[in-house]
Amino acid sequence: HSHEPHIYGITQMAYDTMSFYNKPQSIIVSGDNGSGKSECVSSIIDYLLFRAYTPIDEEDPKSFDHRLRNAYIVLDAFGSASISTNHKSTRCGYLTKLIFEESQFTNATIEPFLLEKTRVIRGGLNERSFNIFYQLLASKDEPGSFKRYLKHLRLTDANTYNYLSQEGMALTINPDDPNSIEHDTEGFDDLIEALAILGFTPNQIQASLQIISAILFLGNINFKNEKNDNGIDCAVVSNPVALQKFANALAVDVYEANLLLTEKKIPSSIKDKHDIIHQLDALNACHTRDLIAKSLYGALFRMITKFINVSLKNENEGTAAATNIDGDHEDTACHIDVLDLCGIGNHEMNEFEHFLINYANEVIHHSYIQNVFNSNINILINQG
């Protein structure tokens, strides 16, 4: 007790309490953005793998411990971004349930929450969007490279995409070092390897990367106003080439894609009547474009995390093929929940989701402090 608390000591205490009393335990990891919360979670998992996991085959690259570690490589790519203090700053919260049977570490589920989807369309000063965008663009087009499957999309440098090159945003991890782009190149190679270990097929990987490409093309679509027959401003795509690239990346009809961006369909309140079609102006078309970009990324992120949970559950096969897509585990008393809270932030332009992130932190801290005070009061009452 004379020493400062250590992450291994806290983890060992939670493990011992769970094993002895057969009751679930929780560890809350909180702090400012870029303070190293995710590294603490990785240390907790590494310690429990060392303490309570025995691999069936240590040489198997798809054993549970390898899959769990590779899951965080994937989550770092799709759920983290480079900021001024940390190039792998997690932009959402994670609730990781570590499941034990007879005190042995057997399974895990990872539930993300409050993904900072605004970062898809806008980054902070000297910050970047999610790492996956830069890793994809920095990957090498050479024999054996996965990028060759995306050659038909004709991807270019990061500075040619509006979502990545807004004023004040960084294009590399270290703007003063032009060679830092190699970090993104290596990150993409690690990501592809991790996805394969987790059981993603080449077609699934390609489809995921095409969605990422589509979001980049979507951000390059611009609009202008033209008067209709009634003299009302209506949005028209001013650069059809970007619209065509967006449609090709998603394998959708370009005409339907145009309608999606420039019209709003209002369901009729009268039965058997046609829906009302409202033409958007250029400003509202831009809002719709950005909303679609955030929705696409959020849906892709949810799909990837669900697939990861399926893979982590399947200890024997090492693949997600024969498991429920939700990857749900039955309730068990023997588990340790590790809550990696989103970092508290104050941005130049705060969105509603930033309010939710900060509010969630406040509620968790209030609940924790209240529990500590109540526990101490009960001890004092029992002592008279």
C-alpha positions, 0 to 999 in steps of 0.5 A: 500500500506504500506504492502507487497503484499499478495496472498489473496490481489492479488487474490481479486484484480484479482477477482474484476477487472474481475467481474467489467470490465468483462475481463479475468485476469491472475496471474503469479506464478514464482520462484526457484524449491521448493520455494512454487509456487504450495502452492501459487496456492492452496491458490489462489484456496482456496480463490476463492472457499471461496469467490465465490463458493456456493456448491449445497450440502456441504455433497457431496464428489464429489462436484466441490470444492472437485473434484478440491482439489482432482485433485491436490492430483492426480497431486502431485502424478504424476507430483511432485517429492521429491527434497532437498528443497521440497518433493512435488516439481512440475516437470512441469508447469500448466496453470489453468483456473478458470471459473466464471458465474455471478461472481460465481466460476463454472468450471476449467481446468488444462493444464500441460506443459513441464513435466520433463520426464527425471526424469522418468529415472534419478533423481538428487543428493539426489532427487527422481523420480516422487512420484507415483513410491514410493507411489505404492511400499510403499502401503500395500498389505492387505485386501481392499488395491488396491495393491492386484489388482496388486499382480500378478506383484510381485512388490518389494522394490524401491531399486530393480529398476534401475530407482529409485536406481541410484547412489546419488538418494534418496529412501525416502523423508527423508533418515535419517528417515526410518519411512518416507516411511509411508508418501508414504504409506499414499500418495497412500491411498489418491491418490486412494481416490482422483481418485475415487472422480474424477470418475476413475473406478477401471479398469482405476486405475489398468491400470494406475498403471500397466503402472507405474509398466511396466516402473519400469520393463522396466528400469531393462532390460539390453542389451549385444552385439552379432555379427550377420552373418555379424559381426555387433554388435546387441543388445540382452536382457541379462535378459529375466525375466525383459522383461517378467515382462514388457510385462506382465504389459502392456499385450503385447506379449513378442516377440513384446516387444523384437523387439520394444527394439532391432530393428528400423523400417525405412519406405521405401521411395519407394511405395509398398516396405517393411520397412527397419529393422535396428538392434540396438546395446546395447547402442542404445537399452538402448536409445530406452528403456529410450525413451519408458519409458519417452513416456509411462509416458508422455502419461499416464500423459496427459490421466490423466489430460484430464480425470481430466478436464472432471471431473471438467467440469461435475458439476451436475453428479460429474463424467466424463462419459458423457463428451467429453474426452478433457474436453474443455470449451467454451471461456468465458470472465469471467475467471482467468488464474493462470500460475504456471511456472516451476522452473528455474534449473541448473542440472549436466546433462541438457537435452533439456527439461531443456533448454525449461523450462528455456527459457519459464521462461525468455520469460514470465519474459521479457514479464511481465517486458516489459508490466510494463515499457510500462504501466508506460511510457504511464502514464508519457506521458499522464501526460505530 
